[in-house]
Amino acid sequence: MKNCGNCKYHVHEDIDDGYVCVNSDSEHCADWTDDDYSCEEWVEKEDRKLEG
């Protein structure tokens, strides 16, 4: 499912302990976003698992 929860531009913000969209092409850019939000500019989040 394409939503903010798995979008690379859904970034944790320490100010309010929430998440903000940082995709300059998105209508939600600079908005607080929830995991279930979505938009046309969604980009898959890269898997950041550590190997070792």
Phi and psi restraints in degrees (value plus and minus 20) as a CYANA .aco file:
   2 LYS   PHI    -108.4   -68.4
   2 LYS   PSI      85.0   125.0
   3 ASN   PHI    -166.9  -126.9
   3 ASN   PSI     153.8   193.8
   4 CYS   PHI     -80.0   -40.0
   4 CYS   PSI     -51.6   -11.6
   5 GLY   PHI     -79.5   -39.5
   5 GLY   PSI     -45.5    -5.5
   6 ASN   PHI    -143.5  -103.5
   6 ASN   PSI       6.7    46.7
   7 CYS   PHI    -118.0   -78.0
   7 CYS   PSI     120.5   160.5
   8 LYS   PHI     -86.0   -46.0
   8 LYS   PSI     -40.0     0.0
   9 TYR   PHI    -115.6   -75.6
   9 TYR   PSI     -13.1    26.9
  10 HIS   PHI    -111.5   -71.5
  10 HIS   PSI      78.0   118.0
  11 VAL   PHI    -132.8   -92.8
  11 VAL   PSI     115.1   155.1
  12 HIS   PHI     -88.4   -48.4
  12 HIS   PSI     115.6   155.6
  13 GLU   PHI    -139.6   -99.6
  13 GLU   PSI     103.4   143.4
  14 ASP   PHI     -90.1   -50.1
  14 ASP   PSI     -42.4    -2.4
  15 ILE   PHI     -76.1   -36.1
  15 ILE   PSI     -70.4   -30.4
  16 ASP   PHI    -140.3  -100.3
  16 ASP   PSI     -10.6    29.4
  17 ASP   PHI      35.3    75.3
  17 ASP   PSI      14.8    54.8
  18 GLY   PHI    -140.0  -100.0
  18 GLY   PSI    -183.3  -143.3
  19 TYR   PHI    -143.8  -103.8
  19 TYR   PSI     124.2   164.2
  20 VAL   PHI    -148.0  -108.0
  20 VAL   PSI     124.6   164.6
  21 CYS   PHI    -102.8   -62.8
  21 CYS   PSI     109.4   149.4
  22 VAL   PHI    -137.4   -97.4
  22 VAL   PSI      -1.1    38.9
  23 ASN   PHI    -107.8   -67.8
  23 ASN   PSI      90.7   130.7
  24 SER   PHI     -84.5   -44.5
  24 SER   PSI     -35.2     4.8
  25 ASP   PHI    -108.8   -68.8
  25 ASP   PSI     -28.4    11.6
  26 SER   PHI    -109.0   -69.0
  26 SER   PSI     125.9   165.9
  27 GLU   PHI     -86.7   -46.7
  27 GLU   PSI     -35.9     4.1
  28 HIS   PHI    -118.8   -78.8
  28 HIS   PSI     -13.0    27.0
  29 CYS   PHI     -74.7   -34.7
  29 CYS   PSI     111.2   151.2
  30 ALA   PHI      52.9    92.9
  30 ALA   PSI     -12.4    27.6
  31 ASP   PHI    -114.3   -74.3
  31 ASP   PSI     129.0   169.0
  32 TRP   PHI     -87.1   -47.1
  32 TRP   PSI     113.8   153.8
  33 THR   PHI    -148.6  -108.6
  33 THR   PSI     129.4   169.4
  34 ASP   PHI    -122.0   -82.0
  34 ASP   PSI     141.0   181.0
  35 ASP   PHI     -76.3   -36.3
  35 ASP   PSI     -52.4   -12.4
  36 ASP   PHI    -109.3   -69.3
  36 ASP   PSI     -19.7    20.3
  37 TYR   PHI     -90.3   -50.3
  37 TYR   PSI     140.8   180.8
  38 SER   PHI    -175.7  -135.7
  38 SER   PSI     144.8   184.8
  39 CYS   PHI    -177.4  -137.4
  39 CYS   PSI     154.1   194.1
  40 GLU   PHI     -90.8   -50.8
  40 GLU   PSI     -38.3     1.7
  41 GLU   PHI    -115.6   -75.6
  41 GLU   PSI      -2.2    37.8
  42 TRP   PHI     -77.8   -37.8
  42 TRP   PSI     117.3   157.3
  43 VAL   PHI    -152.3  -112.3
  43 VAL   PSI     110.7   150.7
  44 GLU   PHI     -79.3   -39.3
  44 GLU   PSI     114.3   154.3
  45 LYS   PHI     -92.3   -52.3
  45 LYS   PSI     116.1   156.1
  46 GLU   PHI     -95.0   -55.0
  46 GLU   PSI     124.3   164.3
  47 ASP   PHI     -94.7   -54.7
  47 ASP   PSI     102.8   142.8
  48 ARG   PHI    -129.8   -89.8
  48 ARG   PSI      17.2    57.2
  49 LYS   PHI     -90.3   -50.3
  49 LYS   PSI     119.6   159.6
  50 LEU   PHI    -105.5   -65.5
  50 LEU   PSI     114.8   154.8
  51 GLU   PHI    -116.6   -76.6
  51 GLU   PSI     124.9   164.9
